[in-house]
Amino acid sequence: MDGTPLISVIVTTKNRITLLPRAIRSVLDQTWPALELIVVDDGSDVPAILPTPDSRVRIIRNEVSKGISEARNAGFRAAAGEFFCMLDDDDWYLPEKLERQLHYLLEHPEVDLVFSRVVVRNAAGQDHYYLPADHVHSPEINLRAFNVIHPSSVLFHRKIFDSVQFDPRIKKYEEMLFFNRICFTFETAYLPSDVAVWMQDGRPDQLTRVFYDRNFVNFRIVCEGLYDILRRYPAALRQYYGRLAFQALRCGRIGDSIKAGATAFNLLGRDWIGS
């Protein structure tokens, strides 16, 4: 495939050995064949194995879990492709995902990252869209929405990862920090096309379950990581630090709640970051 752009797909997994083959197969069955698939096994109790041998697939294993942010970073660091994307191990790509988005980037050289719709499927098999067909995208809109870019919905030039990586400290809201930082650093665009299925069936291992203290700790990292941007958008700053204050209150961190609330409304006459 001389001159054919190579796409690197990163799948991170941990203790989902029954779900992983579906994600892998959805990548290998893509209509765009010039790809490599890097599976990062982040300390699974039973090491990940491939459903069938394929020369396009590599497995990287962390003997001790380092978290999804560092697992994704490790996959991208090992990638050889001109274009990068990622997939959660319990989700799957639709067959033309890579081909459609790559053609878009090749036809729009000014765009560094493209994202699309994902189909959200619940435990009853009912579907709805994560984004409408007429979604309007801009960095400011994405910031005010906290983030609407799903990790399984993107394709981007590898140069993005040279400038923006996932923060290894963060265990939740990692996409919020990552994609908002990208939106204000690179040219991003929305392509209205269905590209993946996001499975939301309420399993206890899904990271969307609520743990109040973890929510506060991780969202504070988001606020700190986006602070230079938030200062330029006072309404967004109030949104983020107001939410941080509420999360601190829910886990009994009264002092932190007061400080975050004061920052949200500039009651101290100065800014507060951290505890």
C-alpha positions in Angstrom: 0.0 0.0 0.0 2.7 2.5 -1.1 1.8 6.0 -0.1 -1.4 4.9 1.7 -1.8 6.7 5.0 -1.5 4.4 8.0 -4.0 4.8 10.8 -3.1 3.7 14.4 -6.0 2.6 16.5 -5.5 2.4 20.3 -7.8 0.1 22.3 -7.3 0.2 26.1 -8.6 -2.7 28.1 -8.8 -4.0 31.7 -10.6 -7.1 32.9 -13.1 -7.1 30.0 -11.8 -10.2 28.2 -15.3 -11.1 27.1 -16.0 -7.7 25.5 -12.6 -7.0 23.9 -12.9 -9.4 20.9 -15.9 -7.4 19.6 -13.9 -4.1 19.7 -10.9 -5.7 18.0 -13.0 -7.3 15.3 -14.7 -3.9 14.5 -11.3 -2.4 13.9 -10.0 -5.3 11.8 -13.2 -5.3 9.7 -12.8 -1.6 8.7 -13.1 -0.8 5.0 -9.8 1.1 5.4 -7.2 -1.7 5.5 -4.0 0.4 6.1 -4.1 0.3 9.9 -2.3 -0.9 13.0 -4.2 -1.9 16.1 -2.4 -1.4 19.4 -4.2 -3.1 22.4 -3.0 -1.7 25.7 -3.8 -4.2 28.5 -3.8 -2.0 31.6 -3.0 -4.7 34.3 -5.9 -7.2 33.6 -6.1 -10.1 36.0 -6.1 -12.4 32.9 -3.8 -11.0 30.1 -5.6 -9.9 27.0 -5.4 -12.3 24.0 -6.3 -11.8 20.4 -9.5 -13.6 19.1 -7.6 -14.5 15.9 -3.9 -13.9 14.8 -3.5 -10.8 12.7 -0.2 -9.1 11.7 -1.8 -5.6 12.2 -2.2 -6.1 15.9 0.2 -5.6 18.8 -0.5 -6.0 22.5 1.2 -3.8 25.2 0.7 -5.0 28.7 1.1 -3.0 32.0 1.7 -5.5 34.7 0.3 -3.0 37.2 -2.6 -0.8 36.2 -1.6 2.8 35.4 -5.1 4.1 34.6 -6.8 4.8 31.3 -5.0 8.1 30.6 -1.5 6.7 30.8 -2.7 3.5 29.0 -3.8 5.6 26.1 -0.6 7.7 26.1 1.4 4.5 26.0 -0.5 3.3 23.0 0.0 6.5 21.1 3.7 6.6 22.0 4.1 3.2 20.4 2.0 4.1 17.3 3.6 4.4 13.8 0.6 5.8 11.9 0.1 9.2 10.3 -3.3 9.4 11.9 -4.5 8.4 15.4 -7.7 7.3 16.9 -8.9 5.3 20.0 -11.6 2.9 21.0 -12.9 1.8 24.4 -12.9 -2.0 24.8 -16.7 -2.2 25.4 -17.6 -0.1 22.3 -17.1 -0.8 18.6 -16.6 0.9 15.3 -19.0 0.9 12.4 -17.4 -0.5 9.3 -16.7 2.7 7.4 -15.6 4.8 10.4 -11.9 5.1 9.5 -12.4 5.5 5.7 -15.0 8.3 6.0 -13.1 10.3 8.5 -9.7 9.9 6.8 -11.2 11.1 3.5 -12.6 14.1 5.3 -9.2 15.0 6.8 -7.4 14.5 3.4 -10.0 16.7 1.7 -9.7 19.4 4.5 -6.0 19.8 5.2 -6.7 22.7 7.5 -8.5 20.4 9.9 -6.4 18.6 12.5 -9.1 16.5 14.2 -12.5 15.4 13.1 -15.2 13.8 15.2 -18.6 12.4 14.4 -21.7 10.9 16.0 -21.8 7.8 18.1 -24.9 5.6 18.6 -25.6 5.1 22.3 -27.0 1.7 23.1 -28.6 0.8 26.5 -29.1 -2.6 28.2 -32.5 -3.0 26.5 -30.9 -2.6 23.1 -32.5 0.9 22.5 -30.4 3.4 20.6 -30.1 7.2 20.5 -27.5 9.6 19.2 -24.8 11.2 21.3 -24.9 14.2 18.9 -27.6 15.4 16.5 -27.0 15.5 12.7 -27.1 19.3 12.8 -24.7 19.8 15.7 -22.8 23.1 15.6 -19.2 22.9 16.7 -16.8 25.5 18.0 -14.2 25.4 20.8 -16.4 27.8 22.9 -19.4 25.5 22.5 -17.5 22.4 23.4 -16.1 24.2 26.5 -19.5 25.4 27.7 -20.9 21.9 27.2 -17.9 20.5 29.3 -17.2 18.2 26.3 -19.3 16.5 23.6 -16.5 14.7 21.8 -16.6 11.0 22.4 -13.1 9.3 22.4 -14.4 6.6 20.0 -15.6 9.2 17.5 -12.4 10.9 16.5 -9.6 10.7 14.0 -6.6 13.1 14.2 -3.2 13.9 12.9 -0.4 12.5 15.0 1.1 16.0 15.5 -1.7 16.6 18.0 -0.3 14.0 20.4 3.1 15.7 20.2 1.5 18.7 21.9 -1.4 17.4 23.9 -1.5 14.1 25.9 -3.9 12.7 28.5 -3.0 13.8 32.0 -1.8 10.6 33.7 -3.1 11.8 37.1 -6.8 11.8 36.0 -9.0 8.7 36.3 -12.3 10.3 35.2 -13.2 13.3 33.0 -10.0 12.7 31.1 -11.6 13.3 27.7 -13.0 16.7 29.0 -9.5 18.0 29.6 -7.9 16.3 26.6 -10.4 17.4 23.9 -11.0 20.9 25.2 -7.3 21.5 25.2 -7.1 20.3 21.6 -10.1 22.4 20.5 -8.3 25.6 21.6 -4.9 24.5 20.2 -5.8 22.9 16.8 -8.4 23.1 14.1 -11.3 20.7 14.9 -14.4 19.9 12.9 -17.6 17.9 13.2 -18.5 15.4 10.4 -22.2 14.4 10.7 -21.9 10.6 10.3 -22.4 7.6 12.5 -19.0 6.0 13.3 -19.3 4.0 16.5 -21.5 2.4 19.1 -21.1 3.5 22.7 -22.4 0.8 25.0 -24.1 2.1 28.2 -25.6 -0.9 29.9 -25.0 0.0 33.5 -22.2 -2.5 34.3 -20.4 -1.7 37.6 -17.1 -1.5 35.8 -18.1 1.4 33.6 -16.4 4.6 34.7 -19.5 6.7 34.4 -20.8 5.5 37.8 -20.8 8.2 40.5 -18.2 8.2 43.2 -18.3 11.7 44.8 -14.8 12.1 46.1 -13.2 10.8 43.0 -15.4 13.1 40.9 -14.1 16.1 42.9 -10.5 15.2 42.7 -10.5 14.5 39.0 -12.7 17.5 38.1 -10.3 19.8 40.0 -7.5 18.6 37.7 -9.7 19.5 34.7 -10.3 23.0 36.1 -6.6 23.5 36.7 -5.7 22.1 33.3 -8.1 24.4 31.5 -7.7 27.4 33.8 -5.8 29.6 31.2 -8.7 29.1 28.8 -11.5 29.5 31.4 -10.1 32.9 32.5 -10.9 34.1 29.0 -14.5 33.0 29.3 -16.0 34.2 32.6 -19.3 32.4 32.1 -17.5 29.1 31.5 -15.2 29.7 34.5 -18.4 30.1 36.7 -19.7 26.9 35.2 -16.6 24.8 35.9 -15.8 26.2 39.4 -19.5 26.2 40.4 -19.6 22.5 39.5 -16.4 21.9 41.4 -17.9 23.7 44.4 -20.9 21.4 44.3 -18.8 18.3 44.0 -16.7 19.3 46.9 -19.8 19.9 49.0 -21.2 16.4 48.1 -18.1 14.7 49.4 -17.9 16.8 52.6 -15.0 19.1 51.6 -16.6 22.3 52.9 -13.5 24.4 52.7 -12.8 23.4 49.2 -16.4 24.1 48.2 -16.2 27.6 49.6 -12.9 28.3 47.8 -14.2 26.9 44.5 -17.4 28.9 44.8 -15.4 32.1 45.6 -13.3 31.5 42.5 -16.4 31.0 40.4 -17.8 34.4 41.3 -14.5 36.1 42.0 -15.5 36.9 45.6 -11.9 36.9 46.8 -10.8 39.4 44.3 -8.2 36.8 43.2 -8.1 33.4 41.7 -7.9 30.1 43.5 -6.6 26.9 42.1 -6.2 23.7 44.1 -6.6 23.1 47.8 
